[in-house]
């Protein structure tokens, strides 16, 4: 896996992206700065737009190359999901990637979109996430990943999710690489 991005300025991009995610979450959850308080509805039958629940996930992931040479890549990032039901969500991920490069380690930013179906009873303490994601690694190419593992409920609004089977395809420099990934993520439901 190679990357032509070697500037240490990528850390600033990751920090800026994280700040943007927090700002978007604040806007979507209605917890914006203290402005004039909204007056209560005059009629309880007024139809307000339904609020789509949001999740924020912090994730770390290790990718181990298994096809066309061995490599180890490390990913760390955040994701914001819109939950359309207790089982289905769609979100955007932005992460920092430490890659095996031609001349040692290289650094990049990886954005991807992910759809998830959470199998199992929503009230259960253990469920099974089924995920599909696709994105683009700048200066390299597209990535595609599927994943499954276990989701553990830690509290009323917090989950710990492990992905133990997560193959990822990296299309880079006219070659296709395959990694088997392991990840750990902490999810907050807002």
C-alpha positions in Angstrom: 0.0 0.0 0.0 1.5 3.3 -1.0 0.5 6.8 -0.4 2.0 10.0 -1.7 0.7 12.1 1.1 3.5 12.7 3.6 2.8 16.1 5.1 2.3 16.2 8.9 -0.5 18.8 8.1 -2.9 15.9 7.8 -3.3 15.9 11.6 -4.8 19.4 11.3 -7.3 18.1 8.7 -8.4 15.3 11.1 -8.8 17.8 14.0 -10.8 20.2 11.7 -13.0 17.3 10.5 -13.6 16.2 14.1 -14.6 19.8 15.0 -17.0 19.8 12.0 -18.6 16.5 13.2 -19.2 17.9 16.7 -20.6 21.1 15.2 -23.0 19.1 12.9 -24.1 17.0 15.8 -24.8 20.1 17.9 -27.0 21.5 15.1 -28.9 18.2 14.5 -29.6 17.6 18.1 -30.9 21.1 18.7 -28.3 21.9 21.4 -27.1 25.1 19.7 -25.9 28.1 21.6 -28.3 29.7 24.1 -30.5 31.9 22.0 -33.9 33.1 22.9 -35.8 30.2 24.3 -38.5 28.7 22.0 -42.0 29.3 23.2 -44.0 26.2 23.9 -46.4 25.1 21.1 -49.8 26.8 21.5 -51.6 23.6 20.4 -50.4 20.2 21.4 -51.7 18.8 18.0 -49.2 21.0 16.1 -47.3 18.7 13.8 -43.5 19.1 14.3 -41.0 17.5 12.1 -39.9 14.1 13.5 -36.4 14.1 14.9 -34.1 11.5 13.4 -31.9 10.0 16.2 -28.2 10.4 15.8 -25.2 8.3 16.9 -21.6 9.3 17.2 -18.9 6.6 17.1 -15.2 6.8 17.9 -13.3 3.9 16.3 -9.9 2.4 16.2 -9.0 -0.3 13.6 -6.1 -2.5 12.6 -5.8 -3.7 9.0 -3.6 -6.8 8.3 -2.8 -7.4 4.6 -3.6 -10.9 3.5 -3.4 -10.7 -0.3 -0.5 -9.5 -2.5 2.0 -9.0 0.3 1.6 -8.4 4.0 1.1 -5.0 5.5 -0.3 -3.4 8.6 -2.3 -0.2 8.5 -3.8 1.6 11.5 -7.0 3.6 11.3 -8.6 6.0 13.9 -11.6 8.1 13.3 -15.1 9.2 14.0 -18.5 8.5 12.4 -21.9 10.3 12.6 -24.9 8.0 11.9 -28.5 8.9 11.3 -30.7 6.1 12.7 -33.8 5.5 10.6 -35.0 2.7 12.9 -33.6 0.8 15.9 -32.0 -1.5 13.4 -31.0 0.6 10.4 -28.5 3.5 10.2 -26.5 5.4 7.6 -23.5 7.4 8.4 -20.3 9.2 7.3 -16.8 8.3 8.6 -13.7 10.4 8.6 -10.5 8.9 9.9 -6.7 9.2 10.0 -4.8 6.3 8.4 -1.2 5.3 9.0 -0.3 3.3 5.9 2.6 1.2 4.7 4.2 3.3 2.0 7.0 2.9 -0.5 9.5 4.6 1.7 8.2 3.7 5.2 5.1 4.8 6.8 2.7 7.3 5.2 -0.3 9.3 6.5 -3.7 9.9 4.9 -7.3 10.8 5.6 -10.0 8.3 4.7 -13.7 9.3 4.3 -16.4 6.7 3.7 -20.1 6.2 3.9 -21.5 3.2 5.8 -24.9 1.5 6.0 -25.6 -0.8 9.0 -28.3 -3.3 9.9 -28.3 -4.3 13.6 -29.5 -7.9 13.8 -31.1 -9.0 17.0 -33.7 -7.7 19.4 -33.1 -3.9 19.9 -33.6 -4.3 23.7 -31.1 -7.1 23.9 -27.7 -6.5 25.6 -25.8 -8.3 22.7 -26.6 -7.7 19.0 -24.9 -8.3 15.7 -24.0 -5.4 13.4 -23.9 -6.1 9.6 -22.1 -3.3 7.8 -21.1 -2.2 4.3 -18.9 0.8 3.6 -17.3 2.5 0.6 -15.0 5.4 0.4 -11.9 6.9 -1.2 -8.3 7.1 0.0 -6.8 10.3 -1.6 -3.7 9.7 -3.8 -4.5 5.9 -3.8 -8.0 4.9 -4.7 -11.3 3.5 -3.6 -11.8 1.3 -0.6 -14.7 -1.1 0.2 -15.3 -2.9 3.4 -17.9 -5.3 4.9 -18.0 -6.1 8.6 -19.7 -8.0 11.3 -19.0 -8.5 15.0 -20.8 -8.0 18.3 -22.5 -4.9 19.8 -22.6 -4.8 23.6 -25.0 -2.4 25.4 -23.0 -0.6 28.2 -25.7 1.8 29.2 -29.0 3.4 28.1 -27.2 5.4 25.4 -23.8 3.8 25.0 -22.6 0.7 23.0 -19.3 -1.0 22.6 -19.0 -2.6 19.2 -16.3 -5.0 18.1 -15.8 -6.0 14.4 -14.1 -9.4 14.3 -14.7 -10.2 10.7 -14.1 -7.1 8.5 -12.5 -7.7 5.1 -11.4 -4.5 3.3 -10.5 -4.1 -0.3 -7.9 -1.3 -1.1 -7.6 -0.4 -4.8 -4.3 1.4 -5.1 -1.7 2.0 -7.8 -3.2 -0.5 -10.3 -3.3 -3.3 -7.7 -6.0 -4.7 -5.5 -5.0 -5.4 -1.8 -7.1 -7.2 0.7 -6.9 -6.8 4.5 -8.6 -8.5 7.3 -9.5 -5.8 9.9 -10.2 -5.8 13.6 -11.9 -2.8 15.2 -13.2 -1.5 18.4 -15.6 1.4 18.7 -17.5 3.3 21.3 -21.0 4.5 20.2 -23.1 7.3 21.8 -26.8 7.4 20.9 -28.1 11.0 21.1 
